[in-house]
Amino acid sequence: MSAVGAYAEATAVTAEVREIVSGKKAECEAKAGTTFATFEPLTFVKQVVAGINYKVKVKVAEAECIHVLVYCPLPHTGEGPQLVSVEAGKTVEDKIE
């Protein structure tokens, strides 16, 4: 079990996380300044704050990944997921940090 406010251990992407991140593909491409032929979420870590931060490793090419940070506000706010950042130039072996 992780400490309060800390990120949990990396785990395989769930259907929920896949849907959230896949819905942010166009925004990820805009932030990265390129288009991705492949966009396959692989693993993620989550942090519970006043909502949930998801850091997701996404495969975008044969040997390249990006790390995507998406913030999901608490349901009562009525707000949807928000793309916070995209880190390019990652590999499948790179740890999500």
NORKARA-V596914 format. One record per residue. N is the residue number from 1. RES is the residue in three letters. SS is DSSP state (~ for helix, > for strand, _ for the rest). Layout:
# NORKARA-V596914
n	res	ss
N	RES	SS
N	RES	SS
This chain:
# NORKARA-V596914
n	res	ss
1	MET	_
2	SER	_
3	ALA	_
4	VAL	_
5	GLY	_
6	ALA	_
7	TYR	_
8	ALA	_
9	GLU	_
10	ALA	_
11	THR	>
12	ALA	>
13	VAL	_
14	THR	_
15	ALA	~
16	GLU	~
17	VAL	~
18	ARG	~
19	GLU	~
20	ILE	~
21	VAL	~
22	SER	~
23	GLY	_
24	LYS	_
25	LYS	~
26	ALA	~
27	GLU	~
28	CYS	~
29	GLU	~
30	ALA	~
31	LYS	~
32	ALA	~
33	GLY	_
34	THR	_
35	THR	_
36	PHE	_
37	ALA	_
38	THR	_
39	PHE	_
40	GLU	>
41	PRO	>
42	LEU	>
43	THR	>
44	PHE	>
45	VAL	>
46	LYS	>
47	GLN	>
48	VAL	>
49	VAL	_
50	ALA	_
51	GLY	>
52	ILE	>
53	ASN	>
54	TYR	>
55	LYS	>
56	VAL	>
57	LYS	>
58	VAL	>
59	LYS	>
60	VAL	>
61	ALA	>
62	GLU	_
63	ALA	_
64	GLU	>
65	CYS	>
66	ILE	>
67	HIS	>
68	VAL	>
69	LEU	>
70	VAL	>
71	TYR	>
72	CYS	>
73	PRO	>
74	LEU	_
75	PRO	~
76	HIS	~
77	THR	~
78	GLY	_
79	GLU	_
80	GLY	_
81	PRO	_
82	GLN	>
83	LEU	>
84	VAL	>
85	SER	>
86	VAL	>
87	GLU	>
88	ALA	>
89	GLY	>
90	LYS	>
91	THR	_
92	VAL	_
93	GLU	_
94	ASP	_
95	LYS	_
96	ILE	_
97	GLU	_
